[in-house]
Amino acid sequence: MDPGAHRSRIRRRRRDLDAAKRAACAEQVARRVAGSGWFRRSRRVAAYLAVGGELDPGPLIERAWALGKTVYLPVLDPLQPRLWFARYRPGDALAYNRFGIPEPTAGDRRRLPPWALDLVLAPLVAFDAAGTRLGMGGGYYDRTFGYLRARRRWRKPHLVGLAYEFQRVPELPRRPWDVALDGCATEHALYWWTP
């Protein structure tokens, strides 16, 4: 199946989930990730705010704040298709970017570069058994974290996808510019590809 077909089918299935199922899955994923060594050791954690039926990282963000971690959200670079990260605190004002995704407002946008993060909780449309991530098709995460492809030792940040189990597919095509996930958490399991 081609990536476009995966995107359409899985996005429709995500949107069709009822609110109770979404909330239960988000809580299960939060418990799994919060128990991982990568999460416990991370001080600077980037997350996202769920749109279009994405798995909600809200319960995990709450846990990060409770543990004194600093949470960041992705912010679109106005000049190129890359991401920066702005600090996100409880009650912060948000504004919608050109894709309808909430970001911290311009008042508090001291931007952090991606290599300053410890852990990135990434949204996705699908993932496979090799850690290949299928995103929305804009390439923002691949461009932002492309430097990780050349690293053999010090790999920072760790990229962990958050998804529903039905978003796991047998195989996705991996292109030379794709940045693989280090792990992915669903309501059923934690999948790790990097020790």
N, C-alpha and C positions, 0 to 999 in steps of 0.2 A: 504494500500500500504506500502511496506517495505521501510526503509530509503534509500537503494541503488537505488530503482526505482525512488523515489523522487529526489535524487541527479542527476541522469542521465537526467530525463525529464526537471527539472528546469534549470540545467546548460545549456542544449541545447537551451532552450527558452531564457535564458539570452544572450547567444552568438549570437542569431539570431536577437536581437534588433538592429535597425539601430542607427547610431551615433547621429542623431538629437533627437530621442526619449530618448536615454540614457542621453543626456545633459539636456533635458527638465525635466526629472524625477529627476536628481541630483539636479537641481536648486529648484524644488518644495520641495524636502526633506530638503535641506539646509534651506529654509525659515521656514519650520515647526520646525525643531530642534532648530534653532537659536532663535526662539521665546519662547522656553520652559524655565522654571525656572531652570531646571538642567543645561542647557547649560549656561545660564546667570550667574549662581553662580559658575561655575567651573573655576578654574584657570589652572589646568593641565589636558589637554584633549588628550587622545590617539585616533588615527585614524588608517587608513590603506591606502595603495595605491591599487586601483582597478585592478584586473587581471581577465581574463576569463569572462568578461561581468558583473562583480559585480557592484552594484550601486556605482558610483564614489563619494567619500566624498570630492573631491577637492574644490567645492564651499563652503563647510562648514569649511574646513581647512583655506581657505582664510578669511572667516568671523572671525574665531578664532584668526588668526594673527592680523587682523584689530582691534580687541578688546583687544589686548595685552595679550592674553592667550598663554601659552606655549604648543606647540603641540609635541606629541611623536608618534613614530611608533614602532610596535612590531619588536623584534629582536629574532631570534631563539637562545635558549640556546644551546651551542655546545655539552653539555654532557647529557642532558635529554630533553624529549619532553615538554618543558615549554617555556614561553615567558618572556623576559625582555623588557624594553621600552627605546628607545634612542631619544633624542631631535631631532626635525626636523624643520629646518628653510628654508625660501625661498632660492632656489639655492643650497642647500646642495647636495653634491655628494652622489650617491646611488650605491649600488652593488646588484646583484641578489644572493639570497640565494639558497640552494640546491633544493628548490621547484619552482624557477623562480620568486620569489616575491622580489621586491626591498626593501632594508633596508639601513639605513644610513651606510656609510663606517666606517671602523675601526678607522679612524682618530678622530672621534668625537662620541665615543660610551660610554660615561659615562652612565651607565645603571641605570634606575630607577626601583625599585620593583613595582609590581602591586598595592599594598596597598597605595602607595604614590600618585596615580592618583585620580582625582575627577570624571572623566567621561571617559568611553571607548565606542567608536563607533565601533561596531563589524560587520565584514562581516558575511554573512550566506548564506546557500543554501535555507532553508525554516524555517518558524516559525509558531506556532499555536496559538490558542485563549488563551492558558494558559501561554504563554511566553516561551515555549520550543523552543530551537534553534537547528536546524540541520546544522552542519558545514560540513567541507570537510571530516571528518572522522578520523583525526589525534588526536583529543582530546586535542590540545594545549590550547585552551581557557578554557576548563573544568579543566584541571590540574592547569593552572595558577591561575584561580579564584576559585578553589575548596574550599578555606577557607571561602568563602562567604556563603556556604550552612549551616555552623554552626553558623553564626551570626544572632541574632534576632534584635539587635538595630543598632549599628553603622555599616552601610554597605557601605563600600567605596572600590572601586569606583562603580558608577552606570553603569550598562551595558545596552547599547541601540543599538539594531540592526538597520542596514540600509538595506533596501530591496525594490524591486519592489512589487507592490500589488499582482501580480500573484504568489509571493513566499509564500503568506499566505495560509496555508492548514488547514483543519478542526481539525486534531489531529495528533500529533506525539508521538511515544512511549517515555516516559521519564524514563531514567535509573537512578539508585541511584547516579551515579557520575556526571550527567548532572547539569550544572549551568544554572538556568533560567535567562532570560532577565528581566530587570526592565521595559523595554519599547522597542518599535520598530517603526521606522518611514518609511512610504512609501510615494509615490507621492499622495496618497489619504487621508491618516490619520496618526495620532499619536496614537499608542496603548500603554497604560500604565497598568502595573500589580502591580507596587509598588507605593504607594502614595508619 
